[in-house]
């Protein structure tokens, strides 16, 4: 073999949730080889310290032990050795999420950032990966977009165990692997092969319906970026795209990769054979599929300069996540509409829900989406009970900024240009050949010039005010020329405490107390357990609304709560219901 970095991964203890990995470095650094594991995974902007799951690690060379010393949280220093270096280590894999690694007797899943040590100084070396089957468990297959090592002895066949090949370390950790006996379906979109892999107990799953809806979404997105060639973006890295979905009782999430995505979905959100209509849960799943697939262009190939290359040992700071997550969040539901998987009424309801969500977040008036992007590592991904009062989401408000930009461009260009033209320019300049040459990313202040180049519209003031400032995007004004009316109504016509609650057993707990609201002014705090209002017990979950419905706005009530183990009483003046439900209506 002419590959200088070789891994062998075996699910050797499914019951104990452990992968065993052997790493061979054929030409280690003569001064002593440094090895490290990423501290975070691209797409999830939080230091996660994956190295904490490495239980044991040892090294040998020429059949003799070699000393290894850990030098920081993520790095190991191996003593100099004369010949090839073999490192063996065990990874504990019990993280049932899209970010880590998970192994039991039913399946195995991992992201490369959790299991593959980086050989420092050899990032550009090709990496050979030998995936071994679990002992004593029959019937497992492998599902990944990582290419088989064709031309090597022992190369894996499609869905088989054996050798796979990555051109470099960055590619190695960007192709997650699912192994087991999932439900699988396949389709082509504009000639490109796609696989949908569903792991978990899913009786009577309507794969045909999911496949048809997903195919339409994929074809619409491919046509957006490549209207002439209709060429799928992942063909620069793999011969197929893989949707890997872990189905659970209650869960939601996704993480994008260059030729695949890892998803988590609730069982109740997936359609079953014989089911008619399209429920909110299934639309949520299709929106997740659309969102992660759009990332194949936007953030996996069109990237901020701060991500070129990724610095996986420390935070990669950028003020542009509102472009990469916000724009993607705008297009995810829009592509459902354009592909015909949902109709205009459903699209307007989804959009109205997003507008309402942002309006209910007081933090939008304190933090811009650019600041939210920059602070993702320390604030957005580390939210607490006060976060709605202090933060704004670069996903949700970022999507509204994208909508506003699209509407502004359409208006100022007389309908001849749109945000689509911007996305195509970004793709042609930064994304199309990202993995085929000298990759570049978008600099922090470059976007307004790129928008003007693509559309002829000057958006500098708009971006300064709504992306780098905290003003609300004037959507009612911008939507009106499109024949869409925006109005507001109150969700419940009863007095309010201006809080968010959560159920804790049979009790109701204040999860968030909104700044300036009735509860805040009355002295209540997040974490208080509601006991009674004017001597009547508050039952979860609907008891609070039932009690409040007996009063008028402005009424003064005595509220008893437990704060820690202390019974406290507060006099609160109830607030009027705010009109924070957005309703969008299209002209007939």
Order of alpha helices (4+ residues) and beta strands (2+ residues): beta-beta-beta-beta-beta-beta-beta-beta-beta-beta-alpha-beta-beta-beta-beta-alpha-beta-beta-beta-alpha-beta-beta-beta-alpha-alpha-alpha-alpha-alpha-alpha-alpha-alpha-alpha-alpha-beta-beta-beta-alpha-beta-beta-alpha-beta-beta-beta
